[in-house]
Amino acid sequence: MKLKTLSAAMILATVPMTGAFAAALDRSGQSIAGFLQPGNYFEAGLSVLDPKVTGKVSDSWVPAGAAAPLAPAYQGTGLSDMADDYYFPSATLKLQLTEKFSFGLIYDQPFGAAATYSTGDFSHPAAGGVFHNGTESTQVEVDTQNLTMLFGFQPTENFNIYGGPVYQTAKGNVQLRGLAYGSDLALGAYNADMKEDSAVGWLAGLAYQIPEIALKASLTYRSEIDHDLSTNEYGQSNILAMAAQNPVYDVVSSTKITTPQSVNLDFQTGVMANTVAFANVRWVNWKEFTIRPEQFGAVSEVLGAVGAAPNNPNGFDIVGYTDDQISATVGVGRKFNEQWAGNVSVGWDSGAGNPVSTLGPTEGYWNVGLGLQFSPAANYFIAGGVKYFMLGDAKAQVASDFGSDSYVAEFEDNDAWGYGLKMGYRF
């Protein structure tokens, strides 16, 4: 079973057909498979995700500032699809400079979020007022981009030691309103425009291969990366008014974000002629990730001090997670003939805790995927695929309840479809 007889199936087995609807803000999976291809190689791809995430308000939820749960007429209020569609590109260039040294560039968008809650006005009799101002919905957008520079050393045919710097940009925009987030009675209308910041991290890894049996394994560590984003925070806080402070604010502040460290383990091996089995395991350190702009933090500390956030008396974050993410994918790729190959896969993601933030209310997933690859010539291919995600049920909580068992809404029976297209070229 020689490497050349498996080349088409091997390429497809290491190509992720779509990005994942993964735990927390994880998106691309940060694969380095393209860099581990033999010789000079280039690939470019596009992944699209179409999620459906709906839920209902908890019957027992007591909004901040209220003395009782929602009136019966509003208990179980439905929340429309809050997960926006998104797409993200990726690209890899790998150059085999000499027999023992290689160089690569990888572009991807590793972390992100896109969520929108749209609800109409309704009155909360226990709180004595309108809960949603109806002018803007709760929205969140987080975007990151990575450019990874890789240097590889191959002391023998079997080993590859690699590492290099990672240049990363990050930005975000948050608008908090309405029923699902529970902000109007406490935080009021809150907005944060986090300007793009750039910073540098690093990665390092080791790969081992036995070409004769199509075996390839790699272990890659990526460091956390610290960002300091200039942030325009503006809005109006009822709690600040209660504390005899100016309720209206419009300030330029700072938001410190540390994108998480991660580890990827990839493995594949030939199992019979023209057939490979493959697996990927990924760990991401979301437990240490938080977002707390300065003004938001100041208001949250007042909330804690006056007893409006009893679960977090010292303030709270816009986003935080209680668990790290673990995900795994296993599958089989097969070469049908000189031009066509395909694969099937099954994936699982642990999620990053439950209850979770209302800005990403799912707890992991199971998925199944199909991929197909066409190679018009030996030196290039076009691959496409589809994945169906069965998203885990989750209880969603407002930020002020983070770390407790309290939740404001339930999200069940949700799913997503992912699509991917990739082209690869050897030269």
DRENTORKOL-170209 format. One line per 3 residues: for each residue x, y, z of C-alpha. Coordinates in pm, 1 decimal, m for minus. Each point is the difference from the previous one (the first is absolute). Example, Ala and Ser with C-alpha at 12.3 -4.5 7.8 and 13.67 -1.06 7.14 Angstrom:
2
1230.0:m450.0:780.0 ~ 137.0:344.0:m66.0 .
REM end
This chain:
427
0.0:0.0:0.0 ~ 209.7:287.4:m127.9 ~ m56.3:367.3:70.3 .
m62.1:82.9:m365.9 ~ m294.4:m241.0:m18.8 ~ m166.5:184.7:286.4 .
85.6:359.1:m81.3 ~ m348.9:115.5:m98.6 ~ m169.1:m154.0:301.2 .
272.3:128.5:232.2 ~ m44.1:358.4:m116.3 ~ m374.3:m16.9:49.1 .
31.5:m167.4:337.7 ~ 201.2:291.5:134.5 ~ m219.6:274.8:m147.6 .
m277.3:126.5:231.1 ~ m301.4:41.9:m226.3 ~ m164.1:261.7:218.4 .
59.1:207.7:305.4 ~ m177.3:m112.6:312.9 ~ m279.4:140.6:209.5 .
233.9:m61.7:290.3 ~ 7.5:87.0:367.7 ~ 35.7:362.0:108.7 .
142.5:209.1:m290.5 ~ 194.2:m278.3:m175.1 ~ m36.4:m4.2:m379.5 .
277.2:m117.8:m231.9 ~ 153.5:m277.0:210.7 ~ 347.6:142.8:m79.8 .
115.2:m290.4:m215.4 ~ 359.9:m13.5:m127.7 ~ m63.7:m299.0:m230.7 .
93.3:194.6:m311.5 ~ 346.0:75.1:139.2 ~ 63.8:m372.6:47.7 .
m65.7:m88.1:m363.3 ~ 305.4:m120.6:m195.8 ~ 188.3:234.1:m237.8 .
m122.8:347.0:m97.8 ~ m369.6:43.4:59.8 ~ m275.4:264.7:2.5 .
m365.0:m23.4:100.8 ~ m288.4:243.1:47.9 ~ m343.6:m66.7:139.1 .
m328.2:152.9:110.0 ~ m228.3:m129.9:276.0 ~ m362.0:105.9:57.6 .
m217.8:m75.9:301.6 ~ m378.7:32.0:13.0 ~ m116.9:m52.6:361.2 .
m349.2:5.3:148.8 ~ m6.1:79.6:372.1 ~ m337.1:78.1:156.9 .
m125.8:m20.3:356.1 ~ m249.8:119.3:256.3 ~ 8.8:212.5:313.2 .
19.6:m194.9:327.2 ~ m322.2:m6.8:204.6 ~ 190.4:70.5:321.6 .
228.6:282.8:m114.2 ~ 1.7:312.4:219.2 ~ 154.1:294.1:m194.7 .
250.3:223.4:179.4 ~ m188.2:275.1:178.6 ~ m323.5:m198.8:17.4 .
m159.6:m150.7:309.5 ~ m170.3:m294.1:m169.5 ~ 17.5:m226.1:m304.7 .
m156.8:100.7:m328.1 ~ m376.6:17.1:m9.4 ~ m157.0:m325.4:m130.1 .
m78.0:164.6:m333.0 ~ 373.1:40.4:m67.2 ~ 132.0:m326.4:141.5 .
122.7:m226.4:m276.5 ~ 22.3:288.5:m248.3 ~ 164.9:m127.7:m317.0 .
336.6:136.5:m112.1 ~ 51.5:6.1:m375.3 ~ 311.3:m131.6:m174.8 .
291.2:190.9:154.8 ~ 297.4:m164.4:m175.2 ~ 100.5:191.8:m312.6 .
140.6:m174.7:m307.1 ~ 369.2:53.3:m56.9 ~ 283.3:m99.5:m229.7 .
375.7:6.6:27.9 ~ 287.7:m59.2:m242.6 ~ 328.8:m180.7:57.5 .
322.7:m47.3:m195.3 ~ 333.6:m180.6:37.0 ~ 328.7:37.1:m187.7 .
274.5:m256.0:65.3 ~ 348.3:9.8:m156.9 ~ 252.5:m281.4:30.7 .
312.9:216.8:m6.9 ~ 251.3:m284.7:30.3 ~ m12.7:m367.1:84.0 .
m3.1:84.8:371.2 ~ m155.7:347.4:25.4 ~ m350.9:119.7:m82.6 .
m190.1:326.7:33.5 ~ m372.1:70.9:13.7 ~ m268.2:267.6:36.7 .
m350.1:m76.6:127.9 ~ m290.4:246.7:0.1 ~ m319.7:m72.6:191.2 .
m264.1:160.3:221.2 ~ 23.7:m210.2:316.0 ~ m250.9:164.0:235.8 .
m320.2:192.1:m51.1 ~ m363.7:54.7:89.0 ~ m309.4:122.8:m181.2 .
m325.8:15.4:195.0 ~ m313.6:215.3:m12.4 ~ m306.2:m1.4:224.6 .
m303.0:184.1:m134.7 ~ m296.3:36.2:235.3 ~ m279.8:251.0:29.4 .
m99.2:218.1:295.5 ~ m179.1:m163.9:288.3 ~ m93.5:109.0:349.5 .
121.5:m168.5:316.1 ~ m264.2:78.2:265.4 ~ 221.6:m109.8:291.6 .
267.0:248.1:m107.4 ~ m248.5:267.8:m98.8 ~ 128.9:86.9:m344.9 .
77.6:m84.5:m358.2 ~ 276.5:m256.3:m21.8 ~ 122.0:44.8:m357.9 .
29.3:347.0:m151.7 ~ m68.3:m133.2:m350.4 ~ 262.7:217.3:m171.5 .
286.3:m246.8:m28.0 ~ 31.4:m371.2:63.0 ~ 273.4:m172.8:195.2 .
286.7:m68.1:m240.4 ~ 356.1:m123.1:22.1 ~ 272.9:m26.3:m262.4 .
353.2:m119.7:70.5 ~ 257.4:m38.2:m277.9 ~ 358.2:m127.1:8.8 .
253.4:m66.4:m274.7 ~ 320.4:m200.4:23.2 ~ 309.5:m5.8:m218.8 .
227.4:m281.9:113.5 ~ 360.5:m21.3:m116.3 ~ 145.9:m351.3:24.5 .
358.7:m122.3:m18.2 ~ 48.8:m374.7:m21.0 ~ 307.3:m218.5:49.5 .
m2.1:m359.6:m124.3 ~ 305.5:m177.5:145.4 ~ m116.2:m327.2:m157.8 .
m272.5:m110.0:m238.7 ~ m219.1:m89.3:300.1 ~ 18.7:308.9:223.9 .
m99.7:363.9:m43.4 ~ 65.2:255.5:275.9 ~ m175.5:330.7:m62.8 .
m87.8:329.8:159.6 ~ m29.8:371.0:m58.6 ~ m175.8:329.0:81.0 .
m372.4:67.3:m32.4 ~ m126.0:348.4:m89.4 ~ m359.6:49.3:114.9 .
m256.9:278.6:m25.6 ~ m316.7:23.5:209.1 ~ m301.0:231.8:12.1 .
m356.9:m6.5:123.0 ~ m329.8:179.7:27.7 ~ m264.1:m56.8:268.3 .
m349.8:142.5:49.1 ~ m189.5:m126.6:303.8 ~ m377.3:27.4:10.1 .
m312.0:m187.1:70.6 ~ m165.6:m311.4:122.8 ~ 269.9:m259.2:m60.0 .
284.8:196.3:150.5 ~ m195.5:153.8:285.7 ~ 186.4:327.8:m15.2 .
m257.8:278.8:m7.5 ~ m99.7:m2.4:365.4 ~ 361.1:m21.8:116.8 .
259.1:110.0:m252.9 ~ m236.9:202.6:m214.7 ~ 93.5:45.3:m365.8 .
366.1:m98.2:m34.0 ~ 226.9:20.8:m305.7 ~ 368.4:m76.6:m49.1 .
198.1:49.2:m319.6 ~ 335.6:m175.7:48.5 ~ 249.9:125.7:m256.1 .
232.1:m242.4:m177.7 ~ 320.0:m87.3:185.2 ~ 295.3:m208.4:m115.2 .
233.2:m217.8:207.4 ~ 245.2:m287.4:m40.4 ~ 4.5:m352.8:142.4 .
173.3:m321.0:m103.0 ~ m46.7:m367.9:m74.9 ~ 221.1:m309.0:13.5 .
m49.4:m360.7:m94.2 ~ 135.8:m338.4:m98.2 ~ m111.7:m229.7:m281.5 .
86.2:m361.6:m74.9 ~ m71.4:m195.1:m317.5 ~ 57.4:m337.7:m161.5 .
m78.2:65.2:m368.0 ~ m6.0:m368.6:m96.8 ~ m314.4:m62.3:206.7 .
m148.7:350.1:m32.7 ~ 49.6:63.4:371.7 ~ 24.1:360.3:115.3 .
m34.5:144.5:350.4 ~ 51.2:354.2:128.0 ~ m29.2:183.0:330.1 .
m26.8:382.0:m12.2 ~ m12.4:252.5:283.4 ~ m115.2:360.4:m52.0 .
62.6:264.3:264.9 ~ m253.7:243.3:140.9 ~ 16.8:352.3:m145.2 .
m63.6:318.8:199.5 ~ m194.6:290.9:m151.1 ~ m77.5:349.4:128.1 .
m288.6:140.8:m206.4 ~ m87.3:368.7:4.7 ~ m374.8:1.2:69.8 .
m276.7:256.4:m39.6 ~ m262.1:m82.1:264.3 ~ m324.8:193.5:1.7 .
m348.6:m37.8:139.6 ~ m218.5:61.2:300.9 ~ m4.8:m192.1:328.2 .
m294.9:m3.9:239.6 ~ 225.2:m139.3:270.4 ~ 238.9:294.7:m27.9 .
m299.0:228.5:45.2 ~ m107.3:m195.1:310.4 ~ 354.1:39.6:136.7 .
m18.5:378.2:m51.9 ~ 250.2:m10.8:m282.8 ~ m39.1:138.3:m351.5 .
m219.0:m260.3:m176.7 ~ 105.2:107.8:m349.8 ~ 353.2:m78.2:m111.9 .
207.6:20.7:m317.1 ~ 361.7:m84.8:69.8 ~ 310.6:m130.0:m174.3 .
143.4:m278.3:210.2 ~ 198.3:m321.5:m31.5 ~ m97.2:m365.7:m32.5 .
260.8:m262.9:75.6 ~ m57.2:m334.7:m171.7 ~ 222.1:m306.4:m2.4 .
m84.0:m244.5:m276.8 ~ 47.5:m355.1:129.6 ~ 285.7:m245.7:m26.1 .
m77.9:m328.1:m175.2 ~ 135.8:m343.0:m90.2 ~ m80.5:m198.5:m316.7 .
76.5:m370.5:m42.3 ~ m40.0:m135.7:m353.4 ~ 41.7:m360.4:m112.5 .
m54.1:m204.3:m313.7 ~ 107.0:m339.8:m125.5 ~ m64.4:m232.5:m288.1 .
m239.5:m280.8:89.5 ~ m19.5:m176.6:m337.1 ~ 84.6:71.6:m362.6 .
m118.0:352.5:m96.9 ~ m160.7:57.8:340.9 ~ 108.3:208.2:299.7 .
m147.7:53.5:343.4 ~ 46.8:340.7:162.8 ~ m65.7:171.9:331.6 .
37.8:342.5:158.1 ~ m18.3:97.2:368.1 ~ 1.8:366.3:105.1 .
20.2:169.7:341.5 ~ m63.4:373.0:48.0 ~ 48.1:180.3:332.3 .
m328.6:195.8:6.7 ~ m24.2:m13.2:379.3 ~ 247.6:289.1:20.0 .
m169.3:215.6:m267.7 ~ m202.5:309.5:93.5 ~ m122.4:325.8:m154.2 .
m50.8:293.9:240.3 ~ 27.6:355.0:m139.6 ~ 92.3:257.5:266.1 .
m330.5:189.1:19.9 ~ m202.3:m321.4:m12.1 ~ 217.8:m130.2:282.7 .
m58.2:316.0:204.2 ~ m378.1:m26.9:m40.7 ~ 9.3:m371.9:82.3 .
189.3:76.3:322.8 ~ m273.0:248.9:99.1 ~ m258.9:m270.3:m77.9 .
184.6:m237.4:228.9 ~ 37.6:261.0:275.2 ~ m374.7:83.3:10.3 .
m98.1:m368.0:m3.1 ~ m139.1:m7.8:m353.9 ~ 253.6:m267.9:m100.0 .
8.9:m226.5:307.3 ~ 190.5:m274.4:m181.4 ~ 283.1:241.2:m87.2 .
35.2:263.0:275.3 ~ 334.5:119.3:m144.6 ~ m132.8:52.5:m352.7 .
m15.0:m224.6:m304.2 ~ 106.3:m37.3:m364.5 ~ m200.1:36.5:m320.0 .
119.3:m349.0:m94.3 ~ 164.5:m274.8:202.7 ~ 15.7:m380.1:m0.2 .
20.2:m260.0:275.6 ~ 157.3:m287.7:m197.0 ~ 267.9:m61.7:m258.9 .
m97.5:m132.9:m341.8 ~ 88.9:m349.5:m119.8 ~ m99.8:m108.7:m348.9 .
69.1:m308.3:m209.2 ~ m57.7:m114.9:m357.8 ~ 52.1:m348.2:m144.2 .
m56.2:m119.4:m354.0 ~ 105.3:m201.8:m300.9 ~ 121.7:123.8:m339.5 .
12.1:m217.3:m310.8 ~ 140.9:41.4:m349.1 ~ m251.6:m134.4:m252.5 .
217.1:45.7:m308.2 ~ 272.8:234.0:m129.2 ~ m234.3:300.0:m0.5 .
m256.7:m50.8:274.4 ~ 23.2:m46.6:376.3 ~ m241.8:45.3:288.4 .
m28.1:m7.9:377.2 ~ m247.9:m36.9:282.6 ~ 48.6:133.3:351.8 .
m162.8:28.8:340.8 ~ 78.5:284.1:240.1 ~ m65.9:92.6:363.0 .
52.0:317.5:202.6 ~ m25.5:25.2:377.5 ~ m115.7:360.7:19.7 .
145.8:245.1:253.0 ~ m243.9:m36.2:286.9 ~ m373.4:7.0:72.4 .
m172.6:236.0:78.9 ~ 165.5:209.0:m268.7 ~ m6.5:360.2:m116.9 .
m315.5:110.2:m181.1 ~ 235.3:125.4:m273.7 ~ 85.5:m361.0:m96.3 .
m263.4:m230.3:151.1 ~ 101.6:m351.5:m107.6 ~ 189.0:m269.4:184.5 .
224.7:m173.6:m250.5 ~ m123.7:m221.2:m284.0 ~ 11.4:m325.5:m189.1 .
50.6:17.3:m375.8 ~ 19.2:m223.0:m305.6 ~ 182.5:100.2:m317.7 .
46.7:m104.1:m360.1 ~ 278.9:117.7:m229.3 ~ 82.9:m49.0:m366.7 .
320.7:79.8:m186.0 ~ 64.8:27.2:m373.3 ~ 356.8:m0.3:m135.8 .
6.2:94.9:m371.7 ~ 378.6:m50.0:6.9 ~ 250.1:m146.1:244.0 .
114.3:342.9:122.6 ~ m329.3:167.5:91.8 ~ m345.3:m73.0:141.4 .
m337.3:154.5:84.3 ~ m173.8:m123.9:314.3 ~ m340.0:76.1:148.0 .
m199.0:m123.6:293.8 ~ m298.3:38.7:227.4 ~ m50.0:m53.8:372.3 .
m317.0:m20.6:204.3 ~ 31.7:116.6:362.0 ~ m234.7:m114.6:276.8 .
51.2:277.8:254.8 ~ m12.8:m80.3:370.1 ~ m286.9:133.5:210.1 .
100.4:282.7:231.4 ~ m127.0:220.9:277.4 ~ 97.4:362.1:m62.7 .
81.5:249.9:272.7 ~ 56.3:374.0:13.1 ~ 350.2:118.3:81.2 .
m88.9:96.0:356.9 ~ m89.3:m364.1:75.5 ~ 328.3:m143.7:m131.9 .
132.3:m289.7:208.6 ~ m340.6:m79.7:151.0 ~ m278.2:m241.0:m96.7 .
m240.1:284.6:m82.6 ~ m115.7:33.8:m359.7 ~ m237.6:221.6:m195.4 .
m75.3:m209.8:m306.7 ~ 11.8:m353.1:m136.7 ~ 123.8:m92.5:m347.6 .
m88.0:m348.4:m125.4 ~ m11.8:m209.0:m320.2 ~ 221.8:234.2:m203.3 .
222.5:m85.5:m292.9 ~ 229.0:140.1:m268.7 ~ 122.2:m80.1:m350.6 .
357.1:59.6:m104.2 ~ 137.7:12.7:m354.6 ~ 355.4:19.1:m122.4 .
196.6:33.6:m323.5 ~ 376.9:m34.2:m32.0 ~ 252.8:m7.2:m283.9 .
354.6:m132.2:29.0 ~ 299.8:22.7:m235.5 ~ 344.3:m161.8:3.4 .
287.9:171.8:m180.4 .
REM end
